[in-house]
Amino acid sequence: VEIQHEQVPDFVAADGRRSTMTSMTMPFSLQSGVSAQGIAKGDKVKFTFETFWKRRPALWISAIEKLPADTALEFGDAGAGGHTH
């Protein structure tokens, strides 16, 4: 699943350092039992992801839900041409 996400404060990188992940579009995998059914390209979503640095892929969505279309999101300068979902 490719998602354009807002800034992620307190992100813990592979080296253990905490930093802020800027807003960007990136791929995530769905954990077993997590479904994106009913979510289409362009939908706004709320999601929780977990990192498993010793596993590939490393970023896994553990929960995802569709948000109302009028939900305001803050992308800042994140990749022009990106998309939600």
N, C-alpha and C positions, 0 to 999 in steps of 0.2 A: 504494500500500500504506500503510495507516495503522498506525503502531506506537507503543505506549507504551514509551518507552525510559528507561533509567537515566540518571543524571547523566553528562554528557560533559565531562570535564576537558580543559583546553587547547583548547577550541573557538575557532576563528578566525572572528570575525564579518566581515560585509561591509566594515566600515571598517578591517579588519586587526588590530583589538585582540583579544588572547587573553583569554578569560574561561571561566567554567564554565557550561555550559548545564544548567539544572535539568532534572530528570526531567519529562517531559510526553508527551502523545499528539500526534503530528503526522504529516502525510502525507509520503511519499517516493515517488519514481519509480524504476523499475528500469532500469538501464542495459541496453543491447542485449546479449543473450546471458545475462542473469541471469534465472533463473526462480524463481518462488515456488511452483511446482508441488509438491504434497504438504504444503504449509503451509496450515493452516486458521485461521480466527479463533479466538483464545484460545490458540494454540500459542506456546510460548516460542521465541525465535529469537536467534541471534547474527548481527549484520550489520555490514558496513563501509559507510560512506557517504562520498561526496565532495561538496564544494560547488563550484558553478559560478555565482558571483554575477552574471555578465553574461548568464546563460541562465535561462529560466523553463520549468519549475520549476528551482529552484536546488539542491535536495538530491536526490542520486541514489545509490541502493544499488548498490554494485559487487560485493558478495558477501553471501549470506544462507544460513543453515543452521538447521535445526530442532534445538532442544535437548531433552534429556530433560524430561518433564513435571515431575519433582521438582527441577529446577534452581532454586536460590534467586536471586531478583532483588531489588534494592534500589531501590524507587521513592520512598521518603521520603514527602513530602506531595503528590506529583504527582497532579493531577486525579482526585479521587474519581470513580468511574464510568467511568474509562478502562479499557482492556483491553490484554492482550498481543496481539501479532501485528501 
